[in-house]
Amino acid sequence: MINKGLSKMGIFLLNMLSLLPLFILYRLADAFYVLIFYVFGYRRKVVKENLGNAFPEKNTAEINAIEKRFYKFFSSLFIEVIKMKSISKKELNKRVKFKNTDLVEAYLKNNESVLFCSSHYGNYEWVCMAIGLNFSGEHFPIYKPLSNEAFDDWFLTMRSKFGNQMVSMRQTLRAIQSSKNKPTMFTFGSDQAPSKDESNYWTTFLNQESSIQLGIEKIARKTNRPVFYLKINYLKRGYYEVDCVPICLNPAETAEFEITEMHTHFLEDMINEVPAYWLWSHRRWKYKPEQKVSEIIKKDQNIMDAIA
């Protein structure tokens, strides 16, 4: 009961903060950067480790420069997420511009559906929010529910304010089936790490063995919906350009795991190009493939022991 009350109080304060103009909020972001980087060192160990493993060829000075640039951007991102509550359609469209949308629209106008790959790069929240304002089809972003119910509801309200129809990961197939007769866009977070039990495919990503979600590939190959990557380019503080890049227009003709490799290495190239704007504070590599194998062997041994 106390936690629920604190959550509601926190949400109220965030909503009030959201009413401030962005130029003031960005001044708060500057102060926030000092706090999380210099005072509290928020997840600096995780960020430093992730960067060092991803870029073994870079020296300490280069890693430190990327780290500082990331935290400055992360501070702005935090403020921009809060601003989602009160941002207008006009303001959002001014700050998030889409390019190369013609091919996507050609499918939608022909009553066909497409799949979007996105990632935790740039302001992925604003981009996802703006899709509902810039395309003719219905937009279904796939999301992972938060454990805190109050904050989960708060995020859902913000994310769906401009027509987006949010779908939890476990409801994806049902949503695709129920909307199959109309032009739609389903957006997947291609860098959302699967749970340990669901880590059935591994590949090298940023110089590390990484487990990859197979959902978008399975749906693409089953439905033959074209796959586009939403390449987010950071222009300047608070302004983004989104390039709709076709990475696979005939999924039914691809081999198993081909689409997964395509979108994984597309993101890898994007990060290598400008690394500071990916979410390095995520614990993306919490476990390794040998841990998965060890668990499978242990499980099989338990079954054999039970049979014996």
Secondary structure, DSSP 4 states (H G I P E B T S, - for coil): -HHHHHHHHHHHHHHHHHTS-HHHHHHHHHHHHHIIIIIS-TTHHHHHHHHHHH-TTS-HHHHHHHHHHHHHHHHHHHHHHHHTTT--HHHHHHHEEEES-HHHHHHHHTT--EEEEE-SBSSHHHHHHHHHHH-SSEEEEEEPPPSSHHHHHHHHHHHTTTS---EEGGGHHHHHHHTTTS-EEEEEETT-PPPGGG---EEEETTEEEE---HHHHHHHHH---EEEEEEEEEETTEEEEEEEEEES-GGGSPTTHHHHHHHHHHHHHHHHSGGGB-TTS-TTSS-HHHHHHHHHHHHHHHHHHH-
